[in-house]
């Protein structure tokens, strides 16, 4: 049974931990600490972190990219993305889901640090009362690389690896520039997501904004209503917009749900008339990377490298 936010807070209050609460209702560990500024304030984190619970798969990817997977003691183990399958091992405890973390399970692990973001960000108040907690959430409306760097720097600072971030970010930028060079100025593009046989379109302020802002592509539909699952679109509207390049993500596959594959959903007479479809300028995005992991340091590089795969 999933707990409501109020019930979750009550459960958290009942947990007895070895941390004390400071005046702003945040846990303060004993011993030397460092201040880590994150999306919801500043947290006092142990100067040496040995046990980490991660409630965001992008952050988990960054922890692994920094060579610190051995510090992870717990994570949500439902639908772990394929690139992170090493964390399905029994050595890592299951601590609920991204949306509903199990605070009792987290407490048993006595973590030095809890990392949250996006889907788990709403639980910051409950978690921060009992564990040093940092939030890597950033706005999708900002430049993709800036968001990746921001999230990674928060994690790396807390874990004493901030010096590794610049080189990894530089590699992501280089890969994006290489992808950008594949497209002519003014090329029109469309980002589509399929789920349960239906299609939505996404714009430059969505989680897929890098396709427009970082590659310099022009949205085939300039005005898109941004929402977490996109703006519903008909096949007729896709035909009318006539994108020159099409980026497609299969949400069902990304979250482990049954459903018709994206290629099947779009394979019809209307979509077939578009320049993108006729010229085989269709890129099928890796759902785990683009929909779930997104900002992880290794993941962001893989995303950039995959932007022209299939053209």
C-alpha positions as CSV (number, residue, x, y, z in Angstrom):
1,X,0.0,0.0,0.0
2,X,1.4,3.4,-0.9
3,X,1.5,6.0,1.8
4,X,0.2,9.5,1.3
5,X,2.6,12.4,1.8
6,X,1.0,13.1,5.3
7,X,1.3,9.4,6.3
8,X,4.9,9.3,5.0
9,X,5.8,12.3,7.1
10,X,4.2,10.7,10.2
11,X,6.1,7.5,9.6
12,X,9.3,9.5,9.3
13,X,8.6,11.2,12.6
14,X,8.3,7.8,14.3
15,X,11.7,6.6,13.1
16,X,14.4,6.8,15.7
17,X,17.8,7.5,14.1
18,X,21.3,8.4,15.4
19,X,21.2,11.9,13.9
20,X,19.9,15.0,15.6
21,X,17.7,17.7,14.2
22,X,18.9,21.2,14.0
23,X,16.7,24.3,14.1
24,X,15.6,24.1,10.5
25,X,14.3,20.5,10.9
26,X,17.3,19.0,9.1
27,X,19.4,16.2,10.3
28,X,22.9,17.2,11.5
29,X,25.5,14.3,11.6
30,X,28.1,14.2,14.4
31,X,31.7,14.8,13.4
32,X,33.2,17.0,10.7
33,X,30.7,18.1,8.0
34,X,30.7,20.1,4.8
35,X,27.9,22.3,3.5
36,X,26.4,21.1,0.2
37,X,24.1,23.5,-1.6
38,X,21.3,21.7,-3.5
39,X,17.9,22.2,-5.1
40,X,16.1,22.7,-1.8
41,X,18.7,24.5,0.3
42,X,21.9,23.6,2.0
43,X,22.6,20.3,3.8
44,X,25.3,19.4,6.3
45,X,26.9,16.2,5.0
46,X,29.6,14.2,6.7
47,X,33.1,15.1,5.5
48,X,33.5,11.4,4.7
49,X,30.5,9.6,3.3
50,X,30.6,5.8,3.4
51,X,26.9,4.7,3.0
52,X,24.6,6.3,0.4
53,X,21.0,5.7,-0.4
54,X,20.1,7.0,-3.8
55,X,16.4,7.7,-4.8
56,X,17.1,9.0,-8.3
57,X,18.5,6.9,-11.2
58,X,20.3,9.8,-12.8
59,X,22.1,10.5,-9.6
60,X,22.8,6.8,-9.2
61,X,24.4,6.8,-12.7
62,X,26.6,9.8,-11.6
63,X,27.7,8.0,-8.4
64,X,28.8,5.0,-10.6
65,X,30.5,7.3,-13.1
66,X,32.5,8.8,-10.2
67,X,33.7,5.3,-9.3
68,X,31.8,5.2,-6.1
69,X,29.2,2.4,-6.6
70,X,30.6,0.6,-3.6
71,X,29.3,3.4,-1.3
72,X,25.7,2.7,-2.4
73,X,23.8,0.7,0.2
74,X,20.2,1.1,-1.0
75,X,18.0,2.2,-4.0
76,X,14.6,1.6,-5.5
77,X,14.9,-1.8,-7.2
78,X,11.7,-1.8,-9.2
79,X,12.4,-1.3,-12.9
80,X,16.1,-0.6,-12.6
81,X,17.2,0.7,-16.0
82,X,19.4,-1.7,-18.0
83,X,22.5,0.5,-17.8
84,X,22.3,0.3,-14.0
85,X,21.7,-3.5,-13.7
86,X,24.7,-3.9,-11.5
87,X,22.6,-2.4,-8.7
88,X,20.1,-5.2,-8.9
89,X,22.6,-7.3,-6.9
90,X,21.5,-8.5,-3.5
91,X,24.2,-6.5,-1.8
92,X,22.1,-3.4,-2.4
93,X,18.9,-3.1,-0.3
94,X,15.5,-2.3,-1.8
95,X,14.2,1.0,-0.3
96,X,10.8,1.3,-2.0
97,X,10.2,3.2,-5.2
98,X,11.3,6.6,-6.6
99,X,7.8,8.0,-5.9
100,X,7.3,6.4,-2.5
101,X,10.6,5.6,-0.6
102,X,10.4,3.2,2.3
103,X,11.7,5.2,5.2
104,X,11.9,2.3,7.6
105,X,14.1,0.4,5.1
106,X,16.3,3.5,4.7
107,X,16.6,3.9,8.5
108,X,17.8,0.3,8.9
109,X,20.7,1.1,6.6
110,X,21.8,4.2,8.7
111,X,23.0,6.1,5.6
112,X,25.5,8.9,5.8
113,X,23.7,10.5,2.8
114,X,20.4,10.3,0.9
115,X,20.3,11.6,-2.7
116,X,16.9,12.5,-4.1
117,X,15.7,14.2,-7.3
118,X,12.7,14.8,-9.6
119,X,10.3,11.9,-8.8
120,X,11.5,11.6,-5.2
121,X,12.1,15.4,-4.5
122,X,8.7,15.8,-2.8
123,X,9.9,13.7,0.1
124,X,12.8,16.0,1.0
125,X,11.2,17.4,4.2
126,X,10.5,14.0,5.6
127,X,13.9,12.5,4.7
128,X,16.0,15.6,5.7
129,X,14.6,15.4,9.3
130,X,16.5,12.2,9.8
131,X,19.3,11.9,7.2
132,X,21.6,14.4,5.4
133,X,19.6,14.7,2.2
134,X,20.5,16.5,-1.1
135,X,18.2,17.1,-4.1
136,X,19.6,17.1,-7.6
137,X,16.4,18.4,-9.3
138,X,16.8,21.1,-11.9
139,X,14.5,22.8,-14.4
140,X,14.2,21.1,-17.8
141,X,13.9,24.6,-19.3
142,X,17.6,25.3,-18.8
143,X,20.3,24.1,-21.1
144,X,20.7,20.3,-20.9
145,X,24.4,20.3,-20.2
146,X,24.0,23.0,-17.5
147,X,21.4,20.8,-15.8
148,X,23.6,17.8,-16.0
149,X,26.6,19.7,-14.6
150,X,24.5,21.2,-11.8
151,X,23.1,17.8,-10.7
152,X,26.5,16.1,-11.0
153,X,28.3,18.8,-9.1
154,X,25.8,18.5,-6.2
155,X,26.5,14.7,-6.0
156,X,30.2,15.0,-6.6
157,X,30.7,17.7,-4.0
158,X,28.9,15.6,-1.3
159,X,31.1,12.7,-2.2
160,X,34.4,14.5,-2.5
161,X,34.8,14.1,-6.2
162,X,33.9,17.5,-7.6
163,X,37.2,17.7,-9.5
164,X,36.1,14.9,-11.8
165,X,33.0,16.7,-13.1
166,X,34.5,19.2,-15.5
167,X,36.3,16.7,-17.7
168,X,33.2,14.5,-17.9
169,X,31.0,17.5,-18.8
170,X,33.5,18.5,-21.5
171,X,33.1,15.1,-23.1
172,X,29.3,15.4,-23.2
173,X,29.6,18.9,-24.8
174,X,32.1,17.5,-27.4
175,X,29.7,14.7,-28.3
176,X,26.7,17.1,-28.6
177,X,28.8,19.3,-30.9
178,X,29.6,16.2,-33.1
179,X,25.9,15.4,-33.2
180,X,24.9,19.0,-34.0
181,X,27.3,18.9,-37.0
182,X,25.2,16.2,-38.6
183,X,22.3,18.5,-39.1
184,X,21.9,21.5,-41.4
185,X,20.9,24.9,-40.1
186,X,17.1,25.2,-40.0
187,X,16.4,21.5,-40.0
188,X,12.9,20.9,-38.5
189,X,12.5,18.2,-35.9
190,X,9.8,16.6,-33.8
191,X,10.1,14.6,-30.6
192,X,7.3,12.1,-30.2
193,X,6.6,9.7,-27.3
194,X,4.3,6.7,-27.6
195,X,2.4,5.0,-24.7
196,X,-0.6,2.7,-24.8
197,X,-0.9,3.2,-28.5
198,X,-1.2,7.0,-28.3
199,X,1.3,9.7,-29.3
200,X,2.4,12.9,-27.6
201,X,4.7,15.6,-28.9
202,X,7.4,17.4,-26.8
203,X,9.0,20.8,-27.2
204,X,12.2,22.6,-26.3
205,X,11.2,23.1,-22.6
206,X,10.6,19.4,-22.0
207,X,13.0,16.7,-20.7
208,X,14.0,16.3,-24.4
209,X,14.9,20.0,-24.8
210,X,18.5,19.1,-25.7
211,X,17.4,18.1,-29.1
212,X,16.3,21.6,-29.9
213,X,18.6,23.8,-27.7
214,X,21.8,21.8,-27.9
215,X,21.5,20.5,-31.5
216,X,20.0,23.8,-32.8
217,X,17.1,22.0,-34.5
218,X,13.9,23.9,-35.2
219,X,10.7,22.6,-33.7
220,X,8.3,21.4,-36.5
221,X,5.5,22.6,-34.2
222,X,6.6,25.9,-32.5
223,X,4.1,25.9,-29.7
224,X,3.8,22.8,-27.6
225,X,1.9,22.5,-24.3
226,X,4.6,21.2,-22.0
227,X,3.6,18.4,-19.6
228,X,5.5,15.4,-18.1
229,X,4.0,13.1,-20.7
230,X,3.8,15.6,-23.5
231,X,1.0,17.2,-25.6
232,X,-1.4,14.7,-27.3
233,X,-1.0,14.8,-31.1
234,X,-2.8,13.1,-34.0
235,X,-1.3,11.4,-37.0
236,X,-2.9,14.1,-39.2
237,X,-1.0,16.8,-37.2
238,X,2.2,15.0,-37.6
239,X,1.7,14.8,-41.3
240,X,0.9,18.5,-41.5
241,X,3.9,19.5,-39.4
242,X,6.1,17.4,-41.7
243,X,9.3,17.2,-39.7
244,X,12.6,16.6,-41.5
245,X,13.9,14.6,-38.5
246,X,11.9,12.6,-36.0
247,X,13.0,11.5,-32.5
248,X,10.8,8.8,-31.0
249,X,10.7,7.4,-27.5
250,X,8.7,4.3,-26.4
251,X,7.5,5.1,-22.9
252,X,5.9,1.6,-22.4
253,X,9.3,0.0,-23.0
254,X,11.0,2.5,-20.8
255,X,8.9,1.7,-17.7
256,X,8.5,-2.0,-18.4
257,X,4.8,-1.9,-19.5
258,X,3.2,-4.0,-22.2
259,X,2.2,-2.1,-25.3
260,X,2.6,-1.8,-29.0
261,X,6.2,-0.8,-30.0
262,X,6.7,2.9,-31.1
263,X,7.7,1.8,-34.6
264,X,4.4,0.0,-35.0
265,X,2.3,2.9,-33.6
266,X,3.8,5.3,-36.1
267,X,3.8,3.0,-39.1
268,X,0.8,4.3,-41.0
269,X,0.0,6.1,-44.2
270,X,-0.1,9.6,-42.6
271,X,3.2,9.4,-40.8
272,X,4.8,7.8,-43.9
273,X,4.3,11.0,-45.9
274,X,6.6,13.0,-43.7
275,X,10.1,13.9,-44.9
276,X,11.6,12.3,-41.8
277,X,9.9,8.9,-42.4
278,X,10.5,8.9,-46.2
279,X,14.1,9.8,-45.8
280,X,14.7,7.4,-42.9
281,X,15.6,10.3,-40.6
282,X,14.0,8.7,-37.6
283,X,16.0,8.2,-34.3
284,X,14.5,5.9,-31.7
285,X,15.7,7.2,-28.3
286,X,16.7,4.8,-25.5
287,X,13.8,5.1,-23.1
288,X,15.7,4.2,-20.0
289,X,18.3,6.9,-20.8
290,X,16.0,9.7,-22.0
291,X,12.9,9.1,-19.8
292,X,14.3,7.8,-16.5
293,X,18.1,8.4,-16.1
294,X,18.6,11.6,-18.1
295,X,21.2,13.7,-16.1
296,X,23.6,11.0,-15.0
297,X,27.2,11.7,-16.1
298,X,27.8,8.5,-18.1
299,X,24.2,8.5,-19.2
300,X,24.2,12.0,-20.6
301,X,27.3,11.1,-22.7
302,X,25.5,8.0,-24.0
303,X,22.4,10.1,-24.8
304,X,24.6,12.5,-26.8
305,X,26.3,9.7,-28.7
306,X,22.9,8.2,-29.6
307,X,21.4,11.3,-31.0
308,X,22.3,10.4,-34.6
309,X,22.1,6.6,-34.3
310,X,19.8,5.2,-37.0
311,X,19.9,8.2,-39.3
